[in-house]
Amino acid sequence: MVDAALRETGNLRGVQELRYRVIAHAKEKGVTADKLYADALRSVDALLRAGAKLRTDADALFRSASKRYARLKAESEKAVERWEWWTGERYELEPFYAERHRFSRGKQVKEPAAKAARSGLNAYGFDAEGHLRVQHSHGSSGFTETFRTYSRERIESTHYGARRHEPINAALCHLSDGRIVECHTRATQGASIERYTWVANCIERIEIQRTSDAGNELRCFYDAIGELERIDDVSTIDTRFHSTLWQRPKKGLTLKTLIPKIREHFLELLLAELRQHALASPAYAMALVVDNEAYDHLLPPSVALATWEQREAFIARHGGDAVDYLWSPPEWGEEHELHPWDDRMQALVTPANQLLWSQQKYALAYRLAVDLAKELNTLSLPIDRSDDFVVFACELDGIDGVAGVKKSAPKALQKRLAPLLRRPPRAKKKPHA
């Protein structure tokens, strides 16, 4: 019966809440050692891992997308009376899409005369009533297409790929009194449902269900004149816990003013943490790692230490290939990770990370990490170190620690470390006779 009931559960949040109720009930009745409890918990956990069924109103729209392409394209493009060209994603169905995903809306530009110059741009086609009917998102190999249709109670959107017009996703949004109240999306890799709670003329709450996890809830806050001021991401398990997803930058808060303050406070926190950190053997390296795919955690860089004992083990185990381990922080483990973080750091990096993404200046995060590494290489750090200890910056996506050392370390130190920075030449394959 437990399995049968679970199969009918429509969303992962419900499954997760059911898991907590099962545990609480078993503890209350004192049956946590019973087989029935273990089987029930195992069933819930299996469903959480696999993903609950999430039926959406966009499912049929997605299934029929291929058959509808030719007609939808012809009708939508025929209705277009004017075009706009933008460097970013300017018009999205879901409310506050750019703020929630830290995307830049870009700026409006003239239509490029040359097709090659269109790569990276979005073209939007509007009908006589001002409805967006067509979107072309241009890339190096053509453009994807999105078509929208409108009625009094719903908006339908279907997105197609650049090659062979394969359906990528379909969305159906329900309207009430002209306002969007629900948005159902079905894609090749999953589905989601968003529900919007309106108070007066503002969206106060966004409830999100997904097939990939238990979903979440967003709460929106406004200033005295009704302009969006902040979006908080609230835990669906315990509403006391929340984090700021987006906040309108305060006047005077720019990357130019924030980054020097982040740099100064990062050094203060790191030095204080180093004084308290114990090592079994001297450190030979410290990495400042930038996760360039984590839009809300670009800054500050994470910090990891590697010890002389690890260095010797990498060389003994991997020989000439040790270079791939010596300068790759994920290979070092988590034992000597440091966390230079406090309330002030959070207050500084929250708007900074938002600005980095909205202004598409992600490279500044890595540049700051390199500058910090260079400065740390000049300081007498309060930690037991090898005589060739080095601090370097690297990016988590496609880590190249060797390049990081060469960018961050003084030339004299690079020269000392040269034997450990070189990869052995690969033996040439002999031609077959």
Secondary structure, 3 states (H helix, E strand, C coil): CHHHHHHCCCCHHHHHHHHHHHHHHHHHHCCCCCHHHHHHHHHHHHHHHHCCCCCCCCHHHHHCHHHHHHHHHHHHHHHCCEEEEECCCCCCCCCCHHHHHCCCCCCEECCCCCHHHHCCCEEEEECCCCCEEEEEEEECCEEEEEEEEECCCEEEEEEECCCCCCEEEEEEEEEECCEEEEEEEEECCEEEEEEEEEECCEEEEEEEEECCCCCEEEEEEECCCCCEEEEEEECCCCCCCEEEEEECCCCCCCHHHHHHHHHHHHHHHHHHHHHHCCCCCCEEEEEEEECCCCCCCCCCCEEEEEEHHHHHHHHHHHHHHHHHHHCCHHHHCCCCEECCCCHHHHHHHHHHHHHHHHCCCCHHHHHHHHHHHHHHCCCCCCCCEEEEEEEEEEECCCCCHHHHHHHHCCHHHHHHHHHHHCCCCCCCCCCCC
